[in-house]
Amino acid sequence: MTDPQSAHRSSFTLAGLLEVVTFGALAATMAGFLARVWWVFELATHFRPQLAVVLGALLVIWMIRHRWKLAAGCAFFAGINALPVMSLLWPSESREAVEGPQLRLVAVNVHT
């Protein structure tokens, strides 16, 4: 005799968990681009490097599992997240050296 509630229990799979993580990362990327709409979306803009790494790892996983649509989505959004980070790592040579005194600023945020 089977438990009547066992038919209604949902089973969690690794593939299902990976899909949830994938769509969460895609939604976080899109939320970052909606930062001007609502301040809560602006919080997602701080995680572009992490989202690029997570989506890159998911890209490899989905390619191994032959889920090409999810792999393409991960590749596209990983690139979108990586571009602003790469532009900061490799600054353009069009910046001119500013002559004059340099200003150094130090900020400390402590609660004492």
Residue frames as qw, qx, qy, qz and C-alpha x, y, z in Angstrom:
[[0.000, 0.890, 0.455, 0.000, 0.00, 0.00, 0.00],
 [0.441, 0.309, -0.003, 0.843, 1.37, 3.36, -0.95],
 [0.143, -0.476, -0.395, 0.772, 1.13, 6.57, 0.95],
 [0.319, 0.785, 0.521, 0.104, -1.62, 8.77, -0.57],
 [0.057, -0.954, 0.059, 0.289, 0.50, 11.87, -0.11],
 [0.555, -0.347, 0.542, 0.527, 3.51, 10.37, -1.88],
 [0.494, 0.525, 0.573, 0.391, 1.81, 10.87, -5.23],
 [0.078, 0.967, 0.204, 0.133, 1.68, 14.61, -4.57],
 [0.539, -0.680, 0.222, 0.445, 5.29, 15.00, -3.42],
 [0.551, 0.814, -0.185, -0.021, 7.56, 16.66, -5.87],
 [0.878, -0.191, 0.129, 0.421, 10.99, 15.25, -6.51],
 [0.016, 0.929, -0.261, -0.262, 13.99, 17.52, -6.84],
 [0.902, 0.229, 0.145, 0.337, 16.56, 16.68, -9.45],
 [0.493, -0.420, 0.189, 0.738, 19.98, 18.12, -10.13],
 [0.259, 0.320, 0.540, 0.734, 18.87, 19.17, -13.61],
 [0.167, -0.822, -0.495, -0.226, 15.88, 20.99, -12.15],
 [0.478, -0.750, -0.098, 0.447, 18.07, 22.77, -9.62],
 [0.450, -0.151, 0.366, 0.801, 20.49, 23.81, -12.37],
 [0.111, 0.583, 0.564, 0.573, 17.59, 25.17, -14.42],
 [0.312, -0.882, -0.349, 0.059, 16.40, 27.24, -11.46],
 [0.505, -0.568, 0.126, 0.637, 19.92, 28.61, -10.94],
 [0.377, 0.176, 0.510, 0.752, 20.19, 29.37, -14.67],
 [0.026, -0.736, -0.507, -0.449, 16.93, 31.28, -14.82],
 [0.442, -0.823, -0.216, 0.284, 17.79, 33.07, -11.58],
 [0.492, -0.355, 0.258, 0.752, 21.11, 34.23, -13.02],
 [0.221, 0.397, 0.553, 0.698, 19.40, 35.32, -16.25],
 [0.212, -0.848, -0.457, -0.165, 16.77, 37.23, -14.27],
 [0.500, -0.700, -0.054, 0.507, 19.47, 38.89, -12.14],
 [0.426, -0.028, 0.392, 0.815, 21.27, 40.00, -15.29],
 [0.030, 0.609, 0.543, 0.577, 18.10, 41.50, -16.73],
 [0.385, -0.838, -0.363, 0.132, 17.30, 43.16, -13.41],
 [0.525, -0.420, 0.081, 0.736, 20.69, 44.85, -13.49],
 [0.219, 0.191, 0.447, 0.846, 19.77, 46.54, -16.74],
 [0.230, -0.719, -0.523, -0.395, 16.49, 47.78, -15.27],
 [0.466, -0.279, -0.446, 0.712, 18.29, 49.70, -12.52],
 [0.009, -0.084, -0.046, -0.995, 16.85, 53.05, -13.66],
 [0.460, -0.416, -0.574, -0.535, 13.33, 51.72, -13.31],
 [0.718, -0.643, -0.132, -0.231, 13.45, 50.75, -9.64],
 [0.086, -0.781, 0.568, -0.246, 16.18, 51.04, -7.06],
 [0.827, -0.259, 0.480, -0.138, 15.84, 47.39, -6.03],
 [0.883, 0.448, 0.076, 0.119, 16.99, 46.32, -9.51],
 [0.220, 0.867, -0.392, 0.215, 20.11, 48.41, -9.02],
 [0.631, -0.554, 0.530, -0.122, 21.30, 45.93, -6.40],
 [0.928, 0.179, 0.314, 0.094, 21.81, 43.34, -9.14],
 [0.509, 0.827, -0.191, 0.147, 24.38, 45.52, -10.93],
 [0.283, -0.782, 0.541, -0.129, 26.99, 44.81, -8.26],
 [0.749, -0.208, 0.628, -0.024, 27.29, 41.13, -9.14],
 [0.673, 0.650, -0.216, -0.281, 28.28, 41.21, -12.81],
 [0.196, 0.562, -0.804, -0.003, 31.62, 39.36, -12.34],
 [0.404, -0.098, 0.852, -0.318, 29.98, 36.66, -10.24],
 [0.731, 0.436, 0.313, -0.421, 27.11, 36.28, -12.70],
 [0.524, 0.662, -0.476, -0.246, 29.57, 35.99, -15.59],
 [0.001, -0.400, 0.909, -0.116, 31.45, 33.19, -13.81],
 [0.535, 0.119, 0.730, -0.408, 28.28, 31.34, -12.78],
 [0.717, 0.559, 0.097, -0.405, 26.78, 31.61, -16.26],
 [0.358, 0.628, -0.671, -0.163, 30.08, 30.46, -17.79],
 [0.204, -0.211, 0.934, -0.203, 30.06, 27.37, -15.58],
 [0.627, 0.344, 0.546, -0.436, 26.42, 26.72, -16.43],
 [0.558, 0.643, -0.321, -0.415, 27.29, 27.11, -20.11],
 [0.159, 0.424, -0.890, -0.047, 29.76, 24.23, -19.83],
 [0.378, 0.057, 0.847, -0.369, 27.26, 22.10, -17.91],
 [0.650, 0.500, 0.293, -0.491, 24.47, 22.66, -20.43],
 [0.471, 0.607, -0.548, -0.331, 26.82, 21.93, -23.34],
 [0.041, -0.261, 0.960, -0.094, 27.80, 18.62, -21.72],
 [0.412, 0.276, 0.774, -0.394, 24.11, 17.78, -21.22],
 [0.157, 0.210, 0.710, 0.653, 23.31, 18.81, -24.84],
 [0.045, 0.795, 0.554, -0.241, 20.79, 21.46, -23.79],
 [0.471, 0.237, 0.262, 0.808, 21.69, 23.89, -26.55],
 [0.090, -0.797, -0.319, -0.505, 19.04, 26.55, -25.92],
 [0.591, -0.795, -0.090, 0.103, 20.04, 26.92, -22.28],
 [0.716, -0.193, 0.169, 0.649, 23.72, 26.89, -23.28],
 [0.315, 0.516, 0.303, 0.736, 23.12, 29.66, -25.82],
 [0.308, -0.872, -0.232, -0.301, 21.26, 31.75, -23.24],
 [0.709, -0.622, 0.014, 0.333, 24.06, 31.28, -20.73],
 [0.632, 0.088, 0.235, 0.734, 26.71, 32.21, -23.32],
 [0.118, 0.708, 0.299, 0.629, 24.86, 35.37, -24.33],
 [0.435, -0.864, -0.123, -0.221, 24.21, 36.58, -20.80],
 [0.778, -0.409, 0.053, 0.475, 27.71, 35.62, -19.60],
 [0.503, 0.306, 0.227, 0.776, 29.07, 37.82, -22.38],
 [0.129, -0.818, -0.248, -0.503, 26.76, 40.66, -21.42],
 [0.637, -0.768, -0.043, 0.052, 28.00, 40.46, -17.83],
 [0.786, -0.200, 0.144, 0.567, 31.66, 40.09, -18.81],
 [0.439, 0.638, 0.209, 0.598, 31.85, 43.08, -21.18],
 [0.190, -0.925, 0.027, -0.326, 31.61, 45.86, -18.55],
 [0.766, -0.581, 0.208, 0.181, 34.10, 44.02, -16.35],
 [0.780, 0.152, 0.265, 0.546, 36.55, 43.57, -19.20],
 [0.261, 0.813, 0.119, 0.507, 36.33, 47.24, -20.11],
 [0.437, -0.876, 0.155, -0.134, 37.48, 48.07, -16.58],
 [0.846, -0.328, 0.296, 0.300, 40.34, 45.57, -16.69],
 [0.579, 0.119, 0.386, 0.708, 41.68, 46.82, -20.03],
 [0.085, 0.815, 0.218, -0.531, 41.28, 50.59, -20.09],
 [0.630, 0.704, 0.218, 0.244, 41.44, 52.32, -23.42],
 [0.613, -0.102, 0.029, 0.783, 44.56, 54.23, -24.41],
 [0.117, 0.705, 0.320, 0.621, 42.56, 57.37, -25.15],
 [0.489, -0.833, -0.224, 0.130, 42.89, 58.53, -21.56],
 [0.410, 0.691, -0.231, 0.549, 45.31, 61.39, -21.32],
 [0.579, -0.243, -0.491, 0.604, 47.58, 61.93, -18.37],
 [0.169, -0.927, -0.226, -0.245, 46.37, 64.81, -16.26],
 [0.506, 0.268, -0.360, 0.737, 49.10, 67.10, -15.07],
 [0.308, -0.635, 0.110, -0.700, 49.00, 68.85, -11.74],
 [0.226, -0.322, 0.770, -0.502, 48.58, 67.79, -8.17],
 [0.481, -0.156, -0.825, -0.252, 46.97, 64.44, -7.56],
 [0.546, -0.384, 0.256, -0.699, 44.19, 63.98, -5.07],
 [0.373, 0.003, -0.924, 0.090, 44.12, 60.86, -2.91],
 [0.587, -0.362, 0.043, -0.723, 41.01, 60.01, -1.01],
 [0.261, 0.015, -0.938, 0.228, 40.58, 57.53, 1.80],
 [0.597, -0.357, -0.061, -0.716, 37.19, 56.63, 3.23],
 [0.178, 0.047, -0.931, 0.315, 36.59, 54.50, 6.28],
 [0.612, -0.352, -0.237, -0.667, 33.13, 53.31, 7.23],
 [0.376, -0.023, -0.851, 0.367, 33.23, 51.99, 10.79],
 [0.525, -0.633, -0.296, -0.486, 30.58, 51.86, 13.42],
 [0.570, -0.107, -0.588, 0.564, 32.23, 52.65, 16.75]]
